Amino acid sequence: MRIWKPIAGGVSLLLLACGGLGATVEGSLLVDGQPFNAVSCTSGSVFGFSGVELRNEQGEGLRIVTQPDDTATVVLLPAGVSSGIDLGPCGTAGFRTTSLTINDVAALEGQATLQCEARDHEVSGTVQIGRCATELFKGF
């Protein structure tokens, strides 16, 4: 899909989505029995942790924090709330840096398989991540 955005001077900037430089998130995740459809992926290095942060259209977030032994810790981030809900150990995750850098952030790729129930919440499913770094064109 191509999206044309006008910029100063009448020039257009071509943003390539789904196959361009944007992040890819594939798979199926459930949070509290409901599908979690990620529309963005940001490398955890932006926030000071190893892993990724996924966001859905409602602004809800899911942080997948990778540990040295490839176990994953999950933190739910409700929309509009400043602190998350740490669900603790929640499966496995393996993310690696790629040669692509966006806004000085090395893009990640990899997979997480999650299954946990804690603090009245449940997360399950598998997700594959590609080109996950930071927002390419903030503010558009």
Phi and psi in degrees as a GROMACS rama.xvg file:
@    title "Ramachandran Plot"
@    xaxis  label "Phi"
@    yaxis  label "Psi"
@TYPE xy
-112.608  135.962  ARG-2
-124.014  121.908  ILE-3
-96.2819  128.397  TRP-4
-121.665  124.059  LYS-5
-71.9953  142.757  PRO-6
-129.938  178.472  ILE-7
-49.4548  141.483  ALA-8
81.2266  10.5596  GLY-9
77.827  4.31215  GLY-10
-78.7183  149.59  VAL-11
-110.357  145.366  SER-12
-110.419  125.657  LEU-13
-88.4894  117.339  LEU-14
-101.129  126.385  LEU-15
-98.9821  118.312  LEU-16
-110.754  155.461  ALA-17
54.3694  72.5734  CYS-18
118.082  -10.0673  GLY-19
-88.796  -139.484  GLY-20
-85.8485  -6.3233  LEU-21
-68.2468  159.147  GLY-22
-67.851  150.292  ALA-23
-115.971  137.958  THR-24
-134.44  116.418  VAL-25
-127.763  154.904  GLU-26
123.519  -161.689  GLY-27
-140.693  118.383  SER-28
-120.799  140.678  LEU-29
-118.835  133.98  LEU-30
-122.796  119.114  VAL-31
53.3331  39.4182  ASP-32
80.9458  -2.91399  GLY-33
-109.301  143.837  GLN-34
-60.1267  136.758  PRO-35
-108.253  102.726  PHE-36
-97.5555  97.7053  ASN-37
-69.8458  133.406  ALA-38
-112.446  -8.77911  VAL-39
-147.469  155.49  SER-40
-139.298  130.122  CYS-41
-127.665  135.72  THR-42
-61.1015  138.307  SER-43
-62.1456  -21.7107  GLY-44
-61.1249  -26.5316  SER-45
-63.1707  -31.9401  VAL-46
-104.957  -0.58818  PHE-47
92.3802  21.9504  GLY-48
-135.922  164.435  PHE-49
-91.8854  118.693  SER-50
141.999  -152.769  GLY-51
-136.696  157.314  VAL-52
-120.431  122.728  GLU-53
-102.904  145.037  LEU-54
-130.812  143.68  ARG-55
-102.723  178.507  ASN-56
-62.8938  -24.8373  GLU-57
-82.0761  -2.22088  GLN-58
86.4795  3.19741  GLY-59
-76.302  146.468  GLU-60
-122.88  158.972  GLY-61
-138.264  111.228  LEU-62
-94.1628  126.925  ARG-63
-109.448  105.392  ILE-64
-98.8908  121.197  VAL-65
-91.0056  139.685  THR-66
-101.253  163.749  GLN-67
-56.5212  -27.2175  PRO-68
-93.7223  16.2791  ASP-69
68.8351  12.911  ASP-70
-78.1914  156.547  THR-71
-115.79  136.584  ALA-72
-108.125  138.356  THR-73
-116.214  137.737  VAL-74
-125.415  122.665  VAL-75
-83.9325  138.189  LEU-76
-121.831  92.5899  LEU-77
-61.0303  147.275  PRO-78
-61.5347  135.778  ALA-79
75.37  8.20333  GLY-80
-112.826  137.398  VAL-81
-79.6924  -18.522  SER-82
-123.275  151.541  SER-83
-96.7808  175.765  GLY-84
-111.352  107.866  ILE-85
-77.4153  115.62  ASP-86
-92.6021  -4.32435  LEU-87
76.9951  -158.762  GLY-88
-57.4691  136.947  PRO-89
-148.563  28.3935  CYS-90
123.049  -148.454  GLY-91
-127.706  153.873  THR-92
-150.691  138.284  ALA-93
-134.415  104.413  GLY-94
-116.559  141.992  PHE-95
-132.373  152.109  ARG-96
-76.8748  149.042  THR-97
-108.024  -179.957  THR-98
-80.9654  -7.84817  SER-99
-81.8017  133.024  LEU-100
-124.681  128.915  THR-101
-123.376  122.81  ILE-102
51.1362  44.3826  ASN-103
64.3539  20.9302  ASP-104
-118.368  123.684  VAL-105
-67.963  128.286  ALA-106
-71.1031  147.501  ALA-107
-110.114  154.398  LEU-108
-141.909  155.959  GLU-109
151.877  -159.784  GLY-110
-145.64  150.102  GLN-111
-132.463  136.767  ALA-112
-118.422  116.005  THR-113
-116.651  143.691  LEU-114
-161.134  104.381  GLN-115
-155.971  157.795  CYS-116
-142.695  118.416  GLU-117
-161.031  150.894  ALA-118
51.6153  43.4468  ARG-119
64.1856  24.2322  ASP-120
-134.229  154.577  HIS-121
-136.405  136.042  GLU-122
-129.457  134.467  VAL-123
-152.518  156.676  SER-124
126.735  -178.122  GLY-125
-129.062  140.135  THR-126
-137.498  138.16  VAL-127
-109.802  134.195  GLN-128
-116.974  139.499  ILE-129
-139.85  143.897  GLY-130
50.2796  39.367  ARG-131
-87.5128  110.423  CYS-132
-135.274  -92.2539  ALA-133
-148.176  166.885  THR-134
-60.1217  127.836  GLU-135
-70.5711  -45.6798  LEU-136
-128.592  78.3375  PHE-137
-60.9553  140.321  LYS-138
97.6912  -11.4903  GLY-139
